[in-house]
Amino acid sequence: MARIHLKYVQTILKDNEVYYYFRRGGRPRIRLPGHPGSKGFMDAYQKALEAEHEQVGASRTIPHSMKALAIAWRASSQFKGLTATSQKTYNRLIENFLEHHAHKAAATAEPRHILAILEGMSDTPAQANALRNVLRQMFQYAFEHGWRQDNPVKDIKKLKYRKNPFPTWSEEDIRIFEDFWPIGSRARLALALFLYTGQRRSDVIRMGPARLKNGGIEVVQIKTGKYLLIPMHPDLAEVLSAHEHPGAAFLVTQAGQPFASGNAFYNWFKECAIKAGVQAKLGPHGLRKAAARRLAEAGCTPLEIQAITGHNTLSEVERYTKDANQKLLAESAWKKLGSMSSEAPQKGPKKEGV
């Protein structure tokens, strides 16, 4: 059956049910009944489409509105200088914001208005803080280009909430996985790529033979745009040599195709971990943290770790390596310090009365 592509139709999967909406940026979405091609669906779609055409004059962007500001900002060099991933995320957040605030004047927004919007998202604080970051940049553009005299988001603090960071894989977790998945399996290859490159899943799934250069693996990080050349670790070389790599990617699906997305890979890898008997809470990102932990326990400096992982700041490296084995690091610290005694070691038998 041919797939029907309709403009402005949004598909949402919730509780194993598929829902369809007519959605145009800056306007409330409209629920469409049934499925594409059915009479009820097509009648509702046509009605929504006709309503759009009727409002062409009224729906023009209002000068100096939130929508006008968003359009101007997204056309700026500042926005275009962001990575493709960041642009996609920012666009999604802005479109959600414009659904309710597109018509409002950008010049009259006050901190209390922005804060009320963010507080209204307190059930999803991470999303609220992400929107805060986007609005702060957009209103900074407005300030710098004469839309208004200040940035109303500048002094608004992030919403506080208890974070649940991705847990780091322990050496026992890694051993359990390796015992279950031998060298030659796709799961073992995935594990090795994470442990011996220290990269994010978005970068790992794009690694392939073409990236092997000068005795290492070239990486251009999707999130940061940073270029890295990571020397090939002998253990990774051994695992890679057990596979043929006819395609563009090292990691492929059962059908031999690259993973369609980071989420598709995540779901597959989680299944592999659970089959191996690893804790269900552990995922790919915990392996990136495990790679950083291993480097810290080996005595690597934060700068050396940063050269592998590509973190932007040393504080990020320190956050990733806080799970390093405290006892090993403490012993290393004492060895580096050495003896601080001012007395020379005594030679020969100790004399009585001394």
C-alpha positions, 0 to 999 in steps of 0.5 A: 500500500502506497504511503500518503504524504500530506502537508502539515500532517504530524504523526504521534505515537502514544501508548501504542496508538497512532494519532494524526494532527494538522499542524502549522507553525504558530497555530494550535494543532487540530486532531484528524480522525481515522488514518490518512486516506480514510473519508473522515480523515480526508474531510477533516484535513480538507476543512483544516486546509481550507481554513488555512487558505481563508486566513492567508491575509490574517495569518501574515506575520505580525511585525515585531511579534514573537514569530517575526523575531523567531524568523529573523533570529533563525535567518541570522548568522548566529543561528546558522552557525549552530550545528545541524543537530542544535538547529533541529532541537532549537527549531522544535522548541521554538515551534512549540513556543510559537504555538501559543505565543506567535502573535505576542509582541516581542518588545513587551515581554517581561521576565515575569512573563517568561518565568510564568511560561517556564514554570508552567513546564515544571513537570518537564524541567529539562525541557523548560531549561532547554527552552530558557536557553533558546529564548535567552539567545533569541532575545539577546539577538533582539537586544543587539538588533534594536528590537528591545532595550534589554534581554528579559531572559538574561537573569532568569535562573534554570529550574532546579530539579533532581537529575538522574545522570546516566550511570557509568558501567563498572568493570564488572558490568563490562566483564559480564557483557564481554563474557556473553558477547564474544569477539566477532559479534556486533554487540561486542564491536559496539562495546569496543567502539564506545570504550576505546573511542569515548564518543557519543552514540551519534558519532559512534554509529557513523564510524566506518572504514573511511574514517580510519586515518593515520593509525586512528579514527577520525571523528567530527563530533555531531554535537560540537563540530569538533574534529578529533583523531583518536589513536587506535587502541590495540584492543579495538583493533583486535575486535575490528579485525574480526569483522568484514566492513563492506559498507560505510559504517562499522555498526550495522543492523541485522540486515547489514544497513547502518542504523537509521538513528541514534535512538534505533541503535540505543534500543538495539544495544539495550536489548543486547545488554539485557540479554547479557545480564547487565543492569537494565539501567545501563546504556550506551552513554554510560560506556562513554563515561566508563571510557573516561573513568578508565583513563582517569584510573590509568593516571591520565590528566584531564587534558589527556582525557579531553583529547580523547573524549572531546569535551569542551571544558575540563569541568565536564571531564571532571564530572565524567570521571568522578566515578574513577576508583578512589583507592587507586587514585589515592595510592597514586597520589601518595606515590607521587608525593613520596616521603616528606620525612626530614630524617634520613633513614637509619642504617644498621642495627638500632642502638639501645638508648637512642 
